[in-house]
Amino acid sequence: MKKETTTYINQHTEKEIKAQPRLWDETFSLLMNTKKDIASFLSPILQQKDLRIILTGAGSSAFVGEVAQGTIQKQTNIPTQLVATTDLVTHPEAFLIKQRPTLLISFARSGNSPESLEAASLLDAHCDSAYHLIITCNPEGKLANFDTKNPLYSIQLPEETNDKSLAMTSSFTAMLLTALLVFDIDQIESKKQAVADIVNIGQELVRAEDIFKSIAQGNFERVVFLGSGPMLGIARECHLKLQELTDGQVICKHDSFLGFRHGPRAVVNTNTLVVYLFSNDPHVFKYEKDLAVDIARDPRNIQSVTIGDEPKLELAHSTTIETSPFKHPGNLNTVPTTMVGQLLGLYKSLALGLDPDNPSVSGAINRVVQGVTIYKREQK
């Protein structure tokens, strides 16, 4: 019997991807309206002697922290570390120091993943002075309502950022934008133009959908995303998004431009697409350009996609997706760049006949992780 095709294919994913520029504007407005409360919570904590900041989450939520880590450390001048909940839950003693005051920033779309709750509990159990900043898209989630005796502030993002589809899209970028702005909350008014500019870039990427559709029709079986600094975290997120939305039919990797030369380049074959997430830092771009030019000379005619507003590169076998220049200081340009992996994943998923809302044919992956049991360590 022929299997009936669902009429709800791609009901949510495409809408959620394309809604992001508007949701970034709404997220910025939310932060503007709550800046006094946020500042009142963070200010005394950030003055704590020997404070350290840990960014945590699982999967895409952890990648938010990877992208934001350098910016937060620069804004606060406080040691800031990414530790995924999936590492913190199994080895808390490797990351938590009893005598060091610690601010745990938890990123979560649903806030119902078992590891998210356990990571917050472990902070309370292992640190004498513990503080919680929760950035979530679900006000009804367990994490948003985490019960603790320690100081806690929960930033609950616009309801629409709580994606209904399997893949995190608007939730990722809204949490990332929040992370990049929240530790400079006293100066948030000065970021208005920068936010307006990333909204414009996001809209440009949406309007480039025909280019993304055309690329997705290619016969590539592997995709490598390359980025430097904070863009490395975006490359990781793009890697996951495309692999997730194609149910693993397209195998993805990510690396830094310089790191890719040290062995990982071996993965490239004639069925590989390389996606360059170029930096807008002229110094960094010099290193990136050298690798892109080198790959373009490969006699196997490696296909590539270039993203960014740097001077045009004459690369053979390359498709360019142009965006408006983004010259503001900081790393807000990482937010719209995330859409590259989302849009490639969306249209490749459709090209493969999958449902982007629920691409996992086997059911191996789910919107909220399944099958995780939290075990309490025996006291010695």
C-alpha positions, 0 to 999 in steps of 0.5 A, spaced: 500 500 500 502 506 498 504 511 504 499 517 504 503 523 504 502 528 510 499 535 507 502 538 513 509 538 510 513 544 512 508 547 516 512 551 521 519 550 519 519 555 513 515 560 517 519 560 523 526 561 519 523 567 515 520 570 521 526 571 524 528 578 522 521 581 525 523 577 531 530 580 532 526 586 532 521 584 538 527 581 542 530 588 542 524 591 544 523 586 550 530 587 552 529 595 552 523 594 556 526 590 561 533 593 561 532 596 568 530 589 571 536 586 568 541 591 570 539 591 577 540 583 577 546 583 574 550 589 576 551 586 583 553 579 581 558 582 576 562 586 582 563 579 586 570 578 587 573 572 583 566 571 579 566 566 573 561 565 568 559 559 565 554 558 559 550 552 558 545 548 554 545 542 550 546 542 542 544 548 539 543 551 545 550 550 547 552 553 540 549 559 542 554 560 548 560 558 544 558 564 539 557 569 545 563 567 549 568 571 547 563 577 546 561 576 554 568 575 556 570 582 553 564 586 555 565 583 562 572 582 563 570 576 567 573 569 565 567 566 561 567 559 559 562 554 555 560 548 558 555 544 555 550 541 560 551 534 556 558 535 559 556 538 566 551 533 568 556 527 567 563 531 570 560 537 574 567 536 578 571 538 572 568 545 571 565 547 578 569 550 583 566 550 590 569 557 593 568 561 586 562 565 585 559 562 579 554 565 574 550 560 570 547 562 564 542 557 561 540 557 554 534 553 552 528 553 547 523 549 551 527 548 558 524 541 559 531 537 557 533 533 563 540 536 562 538 543 563 535 542 570 540 537 572 545 542 570 542 548 574 541 543 580 549 541 580 551 549 580 547 549 587 550 543 590 557 544 588 558 552 589 557 556 595 555 562 591 551 560 585 547 565 581 542 563 575 541 567 568 536 563 564 534 565 557 529 561 554 523 561 549 518 557 553 515 561 560 512 555 561 518 550 561 521 547 567 527 551 567 524 558 567 520 556 573 526 552 576 526 552 584 532 555 587 534 559 593 539 562 590 538 569 586 535 567 579 533 572 573 529 569 567 529 572 560 523 569 557 523 571 549 517 572 545 512 566 544 513 566 537 521 564 538 519 557 541 519 554 535 514 548 533 518 545 528 524 540 530 530 544 528 531 550 532 531 556 528 528 563 531 529 560 538 537 560 536 538 567 533 533 570 539 537 567 544 544 569 541 542 576 540 540 576 547 546 573 549 550 578 545 546 584 548 545 583 555 551 584 558 552 591 555 544 592 557 546 599 560 548 601 553 543 597 549 540 604 546 546 605 542 545 598 539 539 600 535 542 601 528 546 595 529 540 591 530 536 594 524 542 592 520 542 585 522 534 585 521 536 588 514 541 582 512 536 577 515 531 580 510 536 580 504 537 572 506 530 571 505 529 574 499 535 570 496 531 564 497 531 562 489 539 562 490 538 557 496 533 553 492 538 552 486 544 550 491 540 545 494 538 542 488 546 540 487 548 533 488 552 534 494 553 529 499 557 532 504 557 540 506 563 543 510 562 550 514 568 554 515 568 560 520 573 564 524 572 566 532 565 567 533 563 564 526 566 558 528 560 557 533 555 559 527 559 554 522 557 548 528 550 550 528 549 550 520 553 544 520 547 541 525 542 544 522 543 542 515 545 535 517 538 535 522 534 537 516 536 532 511 536 526 516 543 525 516 543 524 508 547 530 507 553 529 512 556 535 515 562 538 518 565 544 521 572 547 522 575 554 522 579 556 516 586 555 519 584 549 523 581 546 516 588 545 513 591 541 519 588 534 517 580 535 516 581 538 509 581 530 507 574 530 508 573 534 501 571 530 495 568 531 488 561 531 492 563 536 497 560 543 498 564 548 502 560 554 505 565 560 507 562 564 513 567 570 512 569 575 517 568 582 517 574 583 520 579 585 515 585 582 518 581 575 519 579 575 512 586 575 510 587 568 513 580 566 510 581 568 503 588 564 502 584 558 504 578 559 499 583 561 493 587 555 495 581 550 495 578 554 488 585 551 485 583 544 487 583 540 480 577 536 482 573 543 481 570 543 489 563 547 489 563 553 494 558 558 497 561 565 499 557 569 504 559 576 507 560 583 505 568 583 504 571 585 497 569 580 491 573 574 491 573 571 484 573 564 486 572 558 481 565 554 482 563 558 487 556 561 488 556 568 492 550 570 496 551 578 497 549 581 504 549 589 506 555 591 509 555 590 517 561 595 520 558 595 527 563 593 532 561 586 536 559 580 533 551 581 531 553 579 524 553 572 527 545 572 528 543 573 521 549 569 518 546 563 522 540 563 517 545 560 511 545 553 514 537 554 516 535 555 509 540 550 506 537 545 510 530 547 509 531 547 501 535 541 501 530 537 506 524 539 501 529 537 495 530 530 498 522 529 499 523 530 507 518 534 512 522 539 515 518 540 521 519 532 522 525 530 518 527 524 522 524 518 518 526 513 524 524 518 529 531 517 532 531 525 534 526 529 537 524 536 538 525 535 546 530 530 547 528 523 549 530 517 553 535 521 558 535 518 565 538 523 570 542 519 575 544 521 582 552 520 584 553 516 590 556 520 596 563 517 597 
